[in-house]
């Protein structure tokens, strides 16, 4: 941490990590909606609330910020799940086909 502060790199590190966290949530939303539909919204909610709560208790500034970014991104992902459902309905993304469980074709 001292190195980052000495060379004024804290902003760059937080910015880069924020970019990566947001980038990770894009496929989380797409795959979550594809495999589970919008029923997985609660997993995003639990993750978001837990990360935000953890950010309050962590003393390390960078880790606290990144936990808050993770929490906010997770909560934002809930809305994106429902938007993704609409994008799938418009044909912009593939819809998962239901498997025939009877063994037939």
PARODO-212967 format. One line per field, with one value per atom (N, C-alpha, C, O): residue in three letters; x, y, z; atom name; residue number from 1. Coordinates in steps of 0.02 Angstrom, whole numbers. Layout:
BEGIN
res	ALA_...;
X	X_...;
Y	Y_...;
Z	Z_...;
atom	CA_...;
n	NUM_...;
END
This chain:
BEGIN
res	UNK_UNK_UNK_UNK_UNK_UNK_UNK_UNK_UNK_UNK_UNK_UNK_UNK_UNK_UNK_UNK_UNK_UNK_UNK_UNK_UNK_UNK_UNK_UNK_UNK_UNK_UNK_UNK_UNK_UNK_UNK_UNK_UNK_UNK_UNK_UNK_UNK_UNK_UNK_UNK_UNK_UNK_UNK_UNK_UNK_UNK_UNK_UNK_UNK_UNK_UNK_UNK_UNK_UNK_UNK_UNK_UNK_UNK_UNK_UNK_UNK_UNK_UNK_UNK_UNK_UNK_UNK_UNK_UNK_UNK_UNK_UNK_UNK_UNK_UNK_UNK_UNK_UNK_UNK_UNK_UNK_UNK_UNK_UNK_UNK_UNK_UNK_UNK_UNK_UNK_UNK_UNK_UNK_UNK_UNK_UNK_UNK_UNK_UNK_UNK_UNK_UNK_UNK_UNK_UNK_UNK_UNK_UNK_UNK_UNK_UNK_UNK_UNK_UNK_UNK_UNK_UNK_UNK_UNK_UNK_UNK_UNK_UNK_UNK_UNK_UNK_UNK_UNK_UNK_UNK_UNK_UNK_UNK_UNK_UNK_UNK_UNK_UNK_UNK_UNK_UNK_UNK_UNK_UNK_UNK_UNK_UNK_UNK_UNK_UNK_UNK_UNK_UNK_UNK_UNK_UNK_UNK_UNK_UNK_UNK_UNK_UNK_UNK_UNK_UNK_UNK_UNK_UNK_UNK_UNK_UNK_UNK_UNK_UNK_UNK_UNK_UNK_UNK_UNK_UNK_UNK_UNK_UNK_UNK_UNK_UNK_UNK_UNK_UNK_UNK_UNK_UNK_UNK_UNK_UNK_UNK_UNK_UNK_UNK_UNK_UNK_UNK_UNK_UNK_UNK_UNK_UNK_UNK_UNK_UNK_UNK_UNK_UNK_UNK_UNK_UNK_UNK_UNK_UNK_UNK_UNK_UNK_UNK_UNK_UNK_UNK_UNK_UNK_UNK_UNK_UNK_UNK_UNK_UNK_UNK_UNK_UNK_UNK_UNK_UNK_UNK_UNK_UNK_UNK_UNK_UNK_UNK_UNK_UNK_UNK_UNK_UNK_UNK_UNK_UNK_UNK_UNK_UNK_UNK_UNK_UNK_UNK_UNK_UNK_UNK_UNK_UNK_UNK_UNK_UNK_UNK_UNK_UNK_UNK_UNK_UNK_UNK_UNK_UNK_UNK_UNK_UNK_UNK_UNK_UNK_UNK_UNK_UNK_UNK_UNK_UNK_UNK_UNK_UNK_UNK_UNK_UNK_UNK_UNK_UNK_UNK_UNK_UNK_UNK_UNK_UNK_UNK_UNK_UNK_UNK_UNK_UNK_UNK_UNK_UNK_UNK_UNK_UNK_UNK_UNK_UNK_UNK_UNK_UNK_UNK_UNK_UNK_UNK_UNK_UNK_UNK_UNK_UNK_UNK_UNK_UNK_UNK_UNK_UNK_UNK_UNK_UNK_UNK_UNK_UNK_UNK_UNK_UNK_UNK_UNK_UNK_UNK_UNK_UNK_UNK_UNK_UNK_UNK_UNK_UNK_UNK_UNK_UNK_UNK_UNK_UNK_UNK_UNK_UNK_UNK_UNK_UNK_UNK_UNK_UNK_UNK_UNK_UNK_UNK_UNK_UNK_UNK_UNK_UNK_UNK_UNK_UNK_UNK_UNK_UNK_UNK_UNK_UNK_UNK_UNK_UNK_UNK_UNK_UNK_UNK_UNK_UNK_UNK_UNK_UNK_UNK_UNK_UNK_UNK_UNK_UNK_UNK_UNK_UNK_UNK_UNK_UNK_UNK_UNK_UNK;
X	41_0_44_28_98_143_173_179_190_217_167_184_104_52_41_31_43_33_93_85_154_214_215_233_197_199_131_121_84_18_-17_-45_-16_-45_-112_-142_-135_-197_-255_-294_-262_-317_-314_-366_-254_-246_-266_-301_-244_-259_-334_-364_-365_-437_-475_-523_-455_-488_-483_-532_-424_-414_-454_-485_-453_-490_-566_-602_-589_-660_-679_-732_-637_-649_-655_-700_-611_-612_-675_-706_-693_-753_-815_-855_-822_-880_-878_-930_-819_-811_-830_-854_-819_-837_-912_-940_-946_-1018_-1056_-1112_-1028_-1061_-1076_-1134_-1026_-1042_-1081_-1120_-1073_-1114_-1188_-1228_-1206_-1276_-1300_-1354_-1260_-1281_-1289_-1340_-1239_-1242_-1295_-1329_-1301_-1352_-1422_-1462_-1437_-1503_-1511_-1566_-1458_-1462_-1478_-1522_-1443_-1451_-1507_-1538_-1520_-1568_-1627_-1674_-1626_-1677_-1667_-1611_-1719_-1712_-1719_-1714_-1730_-1736_-1673_-1676_-1617_-1554_-1541_-1486_-1590_-1581_-1560_-1521_-1586_-1571_-1497_-1470_-1463_-1391_-1353_-1304_-1374_-1344_-1358_-1314_-1419_-1437_-1396_-1370_-1390_-1351_-1278_-1247_-1251_-1181_-1170_-1121_-1217_-1211_-1214_-1173_-1263_-1271_-1211_-1186_-1189_-1132_-1069_-1031_-1057_-997_-1000_-949_-1058_-1065_-1055_-1022_-1083_-1074_-1001_-974_-968_-897_-855_-805_-874_-835_-836_-790_-887_-891_-843_-822_-826_-785_-712_-670_-695_-625_-588_-611_-530_-491_-448_-436_-427_-386_-428_-480_-406_-446_-460_-517_-409_-418_-466_-511_-457_-501_-573_-620_-580_-647_-681_-740_-644_-672_-692_-746_-649_-663_-721_-760_-729_-788_-852_-903_-848_-906_-922_-981_-871_-882_-914_-960_-889_-917_-991_-1034_-1005_-1074_-1120_-1175_-1098_-1139_-1149_-1204_-1097_-1103_-1150_-1188_-1148_-1192_-1265_-1309_-1278_-1346_-1369_-1427_-1325_-1341_-1357_-1400_-1323_-1334_-1405_-1429_-1440_-1510_-1552_-1590_-1544_-1581_-1561_-1602_-1496_-1472_-1499_-1508_-1511_-1541_-1608_-1623_-1649_-1715_-1711_-1751_-1662_-1650_-1626_-1645_-1585_-1560_-1617_-1618_-1665_-1724_-1759_-1782_-1763_-1794_-1752_-1779_-1686_-1642_-1648_-1646_-1656_-1665_-1732_-1736_-1784_-1850_-1848_-1886_-1806_-1799_-1756_-1753_-1724_-1682_-1610_-1573_-1591_-1522_-1473_-1414_-1498_-1457_-1494_-1555_-1457_-1487_-1529_-1513_-1583_-1625_-1607_-1595_-1604_-1587_-1646_-1702_-1633_-1685_-1695_-1647_-1756_-1772_-1754_-1769_-1722_-1704_-1765_-1804_-1772_-1826_-1804_-1756_-1836_-1814_-1841_-1825_-1880_-1907_-1859_-1873_-1805_-1755_-1768_-1727_-1823_-1838_-1807_-1776_-1816_-1789_-1840_-1827;
Y	-59_0_63_113_59_117_132_190_79_88_123_170_101_131_204_246_220_289_332_389_304_342_363_420_317_331_351_351_368_393_345_366_281_230_203_161_227_200_209_162_267_280_235_210_223_179_108_74_84_16_7_-41_55_51_56_18_100_106_43_20_14_-48_-105_-144_-111_-165_-155_-204_-93_-79_-99_-129_-83_-101_-178_-202_-215_-288_-316_-363_-287_-311_-302_-348_-243_-230_-277_-302_-289_-335_-407_-444_-427_-494_-501_-554_-448_-453_-458_-484_-435_-441_-514_-531_-559_-629_-662_-708_-640_-667_-658_-704_-599_-583_-625_-654_-627_-663_-737_-767_-768_-840_-855_-906_-810_-820_-822_-866_-775_-774_-833_-861_-852_-908_-974_-1011_-988_-1052_-1052_-1105_-996_-995_-948_-949_-907_-856_-802_-794_-764_-711_-736_-698_-803_-832_-826_-833_-813_-808_-738_-724_-694_-625_-623_-580_-671_-671_-683_-658_-721_-733_-668_-654_-627_-561_-517_-479_-521_-480_-499_-455_-563_-586_-566_-542_-577_-559_-484_-463_-444_-372_-346_-306_-370_-348_-371_-333_-433_-459_-419_-403_-404_-366_-295_-269_-263_-196_-196_-152_-246_-251_-263_-234_-307_-321_-259_-249_-217_-157_-109_-68_-114_-72_-94_-55_-158_-187_-194_-204_-190_-198_-132_-79_-137_-76_-54_6_-100_-83_-44_-68_17_62_34_35_8_-19_-78_-82_-124_-182_-160_-188_-112_-87_-57_-69_-18_12_-42_-39_-91_-143_-187_-211_-199_-235_-195_-223_-130_-88_-87_-88_-87_-90_-157_-159_-211_-278_-278_-303_-251_-250_-210_-232_-151_-108_-141_-138_-172_-206_-265_-278_-300_-357_-334_-365_-281_-255_-227_-235_-195_-170_-229_-224_-286_-345_-372_-404_-358_-380_-347_-381_-282_-248_-271_-278_-285_-308_-378_-394_-419_-485_-478_-512_-433_-422_-389_-404_-346_-316_-370_-370_-416_-470_-514_-537_-526_-565_-531_-565_-465_-428_-432_-438_-429_-434_-503_-509_-555_-623_-626_-656_-597_-597_-561_-579_-511_-474_-512_-492_-566_-605_-582_-605_-536_-510_-561_-560_-605_-658_-724_-725_-779_-845_-862_-844_-898_-924_-997_-1033_-1017_-1087_-1131_-1118_-1183_-1230_-1279_-1303_-1295_-1344_-1413_-1429_-1453_-1521_-1566_-1558_-1613_-1662_-1715_-1752_-1720_-1766_-1837_-1881_-1849_-1916_-1961_-2021_-1934_-1975_-1977_-2005_-1950_-1950_-1891_-1848_-1890_-1833_-1784_-1733;
Z	0_0_0_-33_37_41_-28_-47_-65_-132_-177_-214_-174_-216_-198_-243_-134_-113_-132_-153_-123_-139_-212_-228_-255_-327_-355_-416_-312_-332_-381_-431_-364_-407_-382_-415_-325_-296_-345_-355_-374_-422_-482_-505_-508_-566_-548_-586_-490_-469_-458_-481_-423_-411_-477_-488_-521_-586_-627_-656_-630_-669_-639_-676_-573_-541_-550_-559_-547_-559_-629_-640_-677_-747_-753_-787_-720_-723_-689_-714_-632_-596_-639_-645_-668_-711_-772_-793_-798_-854_-837_-880_-775_-753_-747_-761_-728_-719_-784_-785_-838_-903_-920_-933_-920_-933_-877_-890_-814_-760_-774_-766_-797_-811_-871_-869_-924_-984_-970_-987_-938_-923_-870_-873_-821_-769_-799_-782_-843_-875_-922_-926_-956_-1003_-968_-989_-913_-879_-827_-816_-795_-740_-750_-711_-802_-811_-759_-732_-744_-695_-623_-575_-616_-549_-507_-446_-539_-502_-475_-452_-479_-455_-382_-362_-343_-271_-258_-208_-301_-292_-301_-266_-349_-359_-298_-276_-271_-214_-152_-117_-138_-80_-88_-41_-147_-160_-151_-122_-176_-171_-100_-79_-63_7_49_90_38_76_61_107_-2_-20_8_32_5_32_108_135_141_214_231_278_192_205_194_229_147_134_194_202_235_294_349_391_349_403_386_431_322_301_311_291_342_356_297_289_255_197_147_124_132_90_21_-2_-12_-80_-79_-121_-33_-29_-13_-40_31_48_-13_-25_-52_-113_-162_-192_-172_-221_-199_-242_-135_-111_-124_-143_-114_-127_-202_-221_-244_-317_-335_-376_-306_-318_-297_-333_-238_-213_-257_-274_-277_-320_-388_-416_-415_-480_-475_-522_-420_-410_-406_-437_-370_-366_-433_-451_-469_-536_-582_-626_-571_-612_-608_-654_-553_-546_-601_-635_-608_-661_-730_-775_-738_-803_-820_-878_-769_-781_-816_-865_-789_-819_-887_-932_-896_-962_-1011_-1070_-987_-1029_-1053_-1110_-1009_-1029_-1088_-1134_-1086_-1141_-1204_-1260_-1197_-1255_-1288_-1349_-1247_-1274_-1310_-1364_-1282_-1314_-1381_-1427_-1388_-1451_-1501_-1560_-1479_-1524_-1527_-1570_-1484_-1485_-1455_-1472_-1412_-1381_-1389_-1396_-1386_-1394_-1333_-1276_-1346_-1293_-1282_-1330_-1221_-1206_-1221_-1200_-1260_-1277_-1220_-1190_-1206_-1154_-1180_-1237_-1138_-1157_-1148_-1101_-1194_-1189_-1140_-1153_-1084_-1030_-1040_-1001_-1091_-1102_-1140_-1148_-1163_-1199_-1273_-1310_-1296_-1368_-1402_-1371_-1467_-1505_-1517_-1548;
atom	N_CA_C_O_N_CA_C_O_N_CA_C_O_N_CA_C_O_N_CA_C_O_N_CA_C_O_N_CA_C_O_N_CA_C_O_N_CA_C_O_N_CA_C_O_N_CA_C_O_N_CA_C_O_N_CA_C_O_N_CA_C_O_N_CA_C_O_N_CA_C_O_N_CA_C_O_N_CA_C_O_N_CA_C_O_N_CA_C_O_N_CA_C_O_N_CA_C_O_N_CA_C_O_N_CA_C_O_N_CA_C_O_N_CA_C_O_N_CA_C_O_N_CA_C_O_N_CA_C_O_N_CA_C_O_N_CA_C_O_N_CA_C_O_N_CA_C_O_N_CA_C_O_N_CA_C_O_N_CA_C_O_N_CA_C_O_N_CA_C_O_N_CA_C_O_N_CA_C_O_N_CA_C_O_N_CA_C_O_N_CA_C_O_N_CA_C_O_N_CA_C_O_N_CA_C_O_N_CA_C_O_N_CA_C_O_N_CA_C_O_N_CA_C_O_N_CA_C_O_N_CA_C_O_N_CA_C_O_N_CA_C_O_N_CA_C_O_N_CA_C_O_N_CA_C_O_N_CA_C_O_N_CA_C_O_N_CA_C_O_N_CA_C_O_N_CA_C_O_N_CA_C_O_N_CA_C_O_N_CA_C_O_N_CA_C_O_N_CA_C_O_N_CA_C_O_N_CA_C_O_N_CA_C_O_N_CA_C_O_N_CA_C_O_N_CA_C_O_N_CA_C_O_N_CA_C_O_N_CA_C_O_N_CA_C_O_N_CA_C_O_N_CA_C_O_N_CA_C_O_N_CA_C_O_N_CA_C_O_N_CA_C_O_N_CA_C_O_N_CA_C_O_N_CA_C_O_N_CA_C_O_N_CA_C_O_N_CA_C_O_N_CA_C_O_N_CA_C_O_N_CA_C_O_N_CA_C_O_N_CA_C_O_N_CA_C_O_N_CA_C_O_N_CA_C_O_N_CA_C_O_N_CA_C_O_N_CA_C_O_N_CA_C_O_N_CA_C_O_N_CA_C_O_N_CA_C_O_N_CA_C_O;
n	1_1_1_1_2_2_2_2_3_3_3_3_4_4_4_4_5_5_5_5_6_6_6_6_7_7_7_7_8_8_8_8_9_9_9_9_10_10_10_10_11_11_11_11_12_12_12_12_13_13_13_13_14_14_14_14_15_15_15_15_16_16_16_16_17_17_17_17_18_18_18_18_19_19_19_19_20_20_20_20_21_21_21_21_22_22_22_22_23_23_23_23_24_24_24_24_25_25_25_25_26_26_26_26_27_27_27_27_28_28_28_28_29_29_29_29_30_30_30_30_31_31_31_31_32_32_32_32_33_33_33_33_34_34_34_34_35_35_35_35_36_36_36_36_37_37_37_37_38_38_38_38_39_39_39_39_40_40_40_40_41_41_41_41_42_42_42_42_43_43_43_43_44_44_44_44_45_45_45_45_46_46_46_46_47_47_47_47_48_48_48_48_49_49_49_49_50_50_50_50_51_51_51_51_52_52_52_52_53_53_53_53_54_54_54_54_55_55_55_55_56_56_56_56_57_57_57_57_58_58_58_58_59_59_59_59_60_60_60_60_61_61_61_61_62_62_62_62_63_63_63_63_64_64_64_64_65_65_65_65_66_66_66_66_67_67_67_67_68_68_68_68_69_69_69_69_70_70_70_70_71_71_71_71_72_72_72_72_73_73_73_73_74_74_74_74_75_75_75_75_76_76_76_76_77_77_77_77_78_78_78_78_79_79_79_79_80_80_80_80_81_81_81_81_82_82_82_82_83_83_83_83_84_84_84_84_85_85_85_85_86_86_86_86_87_87_87_87_88_88_88_88_89_89_89_89_90_90_90_90_91_91_91_91_92_92_92_92_93_93_93_93_94_94_94_94_95_95_95_95_96_96_96_96_97_97_97_97_98_98_98_98_99_99_99_99_100_100_100_100_101_101_101_101_102_102_102_102_103_103_103_103_104_104_104_104_105_105_105_105;
END
